[in-house]
């Protein structure tokens, strides 16, 4: 990870940490003061985001480390592991909120929350949406899976706050019009919040595991890589190409065919040219492994094959 990329990602992580601490404290205090279970659940969601942002920060710091003997491909997957930790935290928080709300509904001892809860929820929605937009766009721009996962946490908080707003608003309305049955909207909103949290956590963990398990890009995603390689002088064909996601970057394994009459040194130079061209043209390509094969056109190396090899032997860097 470049210094500039890490600095931007670290700054975004700290914004999330500070913002979530403030929002969790605000919603927690107001939730207890206003007796709103939905708002307390929303505060727990924000508190889990604090731990999630710290996990992202740790993952970013680990991903910044250069390759070493034990990690020759670098530490890029540290970001994805951080995203998995965030996802697990979301799932655990969702389960706890659902259990707490279900107990409240079963007990039936409910009352209408105070209107102060509405103001806290609206502040949370505005702040969380702003953090989502900032982190998501930055994560896309610098290609950080952990930052994007953390951004979606903020978006899930927006949805959960909206659910809380409906539940709290309905319960408060029940107090004004003397309909105690509407008091149940507050804990029901807590369960809706829990479902949203669980859904988001499941989505993020499946995406992150997909990357951790050495996901190979599909053929349609490697078209530009192939075209770039085919333009390198001396490359007669691209026999095989595999691009593996490794955190925020990609590692390319490619098998090329070159003129069988050239020297080993010339074939090596072609491989070096391919690697250099890919890494210069595609910023997300962190390393390239090139295997050189002798070109086999399917007929004896005579007549027209000789002229083709003669021409290709001059197409070298």
Residue pairs with C-beta under 8 A, 6 or more apart in sequence:
1 9
1 60
1 63
1 64
1 76
1 248
5 142
5 144
6 60
6 61
6 64
8 138
8 142
9 56
9 60
9 138
9 139
9 142
9 144
9 146
9 147
10 57
10 60
10 61
12 134
12 135
12 138
12 139
12 147
12 150
13 53
13 54
13 56
13 57
13 60
13 147
13 150
14 53
14 57
15 131
15 134
15 135
16 49
16 52
16 53
16 56
16 131
16 135
16 150
16 154
17 50
17 53
17 54
17 57
19 127
19 131
20 46
20 47
20 49
20 50
20 53
21 50
23 43
23 46
23 123
23 124
23 127
23 128
24 43
24 44
24 46
24 47
24 49
24 50
25 43
26 43
26 120
26 123
26 124
27 39
27 40
27 42
27 43
27 46
27 120
27 121
27 124
28 40
28 43
28 44
28 47
30 36
30 39
30 116
30 117
30 119
30 120
31 37
31 39
31 40
31 42
31 43
31 117
31 120
32 40
33 114
33 116
34 113
34 114
34 115
34 116
34 117
34 120
35 111
35 113
35 114
36 113
36 114
36 117
36 164
36 168
36 171
36 186
37 100
37 101
37 104
37 186
37 187
37 190
38 113
38 117
38 163
38 164
38 167
38 168
38 186
38 187
38 189
38 190
38 193
39 113
39 117
39 120
39 121
39 164
39 168
40 190
41 97
41 100
41 101
41 160
41 164
41 189
41 190
41 193
41 194
42 121
42 124
42 157
42 160
42 161
42 164
42 193
44 93
44 96
44 97
45 93
45 97
45 156
45 157
45 160
45 193
45 197
46 124
46 157
47 93
48 89
48 90
48 92
48 93
48 153
49 150
49 153
49 154
49 157
51 89
52 85
52 86
52 89
52 90
52 150
52 153
53 150
55 82
55 85
55 86
55 89
55 146
56 79
56 82
56 83
56 86
56 146
56 147
56 149
56 150
58 78
58 82
59 78
59 79
59 80
59 81
59 82
59 83
59 85
59 146
60 78
60 79
60 82
60 144
60 146
60 147
62 75
62 78
62 79
62 82
63 74
63 75
63 76
63 77
63 78
63 79
63 146
63 247
63 248
64 75
65 71
65 74
65 75
66 74
67 73
67 74
67 75
73 246
73 251
73 286
73 287
74 246
74 247
74 249
74 286
75 247
76 246
76 247
76 248
76 249
76 286
77 211
77 212
77 246
77 247
78 247
79 144
79 145
79 146
79 147
79 247
79 248
80 145
80 146
80 208
80 211
80 212
80 247
81 208
81 212
82 146
82 149
83 145
83 146
83 148
83 149
83 150
83 204
83 207
83 208
84 205
84 208
84 209
84 212
86 146
86 149
86 150
86 153
86 204
87 149
87 201
87 202
87 204
87 205
87 208
88 201
88 205
89 201
90 153
90 156
90 197
90 198
90 200
90 201
90 204
91 197
91 198
91 201
91 202
91 205
93 197
94 194
94 195
94 196
94 197
94 198
94 201
95 194
95 198
97 190
97 191
97 193
97 194
97 197
98 190
98 191
98 194
98 195
98 198
100 190
101 187
101 188
101 190
101 191
101 194
102 187
102 191
104 110
104 187
104 190
105 184
105 187
105 188
105 191
110 171
110 180
110 183
110 184
110 186
110 187
111 175
111 183
112 171
112 172
112 174
112 175
112 176
112 182
112 183
112 186
113 168
113 171
113 172
113 186
114 172
115 172
117 168
117 172
118 165
118 168
118 169
118 172
121 161
121 164
121 165
121 168
122 165
124 157
124 161
125 158
125 161
125 162
125 165
128 154
128 155
128 157
128 158
128 161
129 154
129 155
129 158
131 151
131 154
132 151
132 152
132 154
132 155
132 158
134 151
135 147
135 148
135 150
135 151
135 154
136 148
136 151
136 152
136 155
138 144
138 147
139 145
139 146
139 147
139 148
139 150
139 151
140 148
142 248
143 248
143 249
143 284
144 248
145 207
145 208
145 211
145 247
145 248
149 204
149 207
149 208
152 200
152 203
152 204
153 200
155 200
156 196
156 197
156 200
159 196
160 192
160 193
160 196
160 197
163 189
163 192
163 193
163 196
164 189
164 190
164 193
166 185
166 189
167 185
167 186
167 187
167 188
167 189
167 190
167 192
168 185
168 186
168 189
170 182
170 185
170 186
170 189
171 182
171 183
171 184
171 185
171 186
173 179
173 182
174 180
174 181
174 182
174 183
174 185
175 182
175 183
211 245
211 247
214 244
214 245
214 246
215 244
215 245
216 242
216 243
216 244
216 245
217 243
217 244
217 245
217 250
221 243
222 241
222 243
224 282
225 241
225 243
225 252
225 278
225 282
225 285
226 238
226 241
228 277
228 278
228 281
228 282
229 235
229 238
229 241
229 254
229 256
229 274
229 277
229 278
230 238
231 277
232 270
232 273
232 274
232 277
233 270
233 273
233 315
233 316
233 317
234 258
234 259
234 262
234 266
234 267
234 269
234 270
234 273
234 312
234 315
234 316
234 317
235 256
235 257
235 258
235 270
235 274
236 256
236 257
236 258
236 259
236 295
236 312
237 256
237 257
237 295
238 254
238 255
238 256
238 257
239 255
239 256
239 257
239 293
240 253
240 254
240 255
241 252
241 253
241 254
241 255
242 252
242 253
242 254
243 250
243 251
243 252
243 253
243 285
244 250
244 251
244 252
244 253
246 286
248 284
249 284
249 285
249 286
250 282
250 284
250 285
250 286
251 285
251 286
251 287
251 288
251 289
252 278
252 285
252 287
252 288
252 289
253 288
253 289
253 291
254 274
254 288
254 289
254 290
254 291
255 290
255 291
255 293
256 270
256 271
256 274
256 290
256 291
256 292
256 293
257 293
257 294
257 295
257 296
258 266
258 267
258 270
258 292
258 293
258 294
258 295
258 312
259 294
259 295
259 309
259 312
259 313
260 294
260 295
260 296
260 301
260 309
261 301
261 309
261 313
262 312
262 313
262 316
266 313
266 316
267 292
268 292
269 316
269 317
270 292
270 316
270 317
271 290
271 292
272 290
272 317
273 317
274 288
274 290
275 288
275 290
278 285
278 288
279 285
279 286
279 287
279 288
295 309
297 305
297 308
299 305
301 309
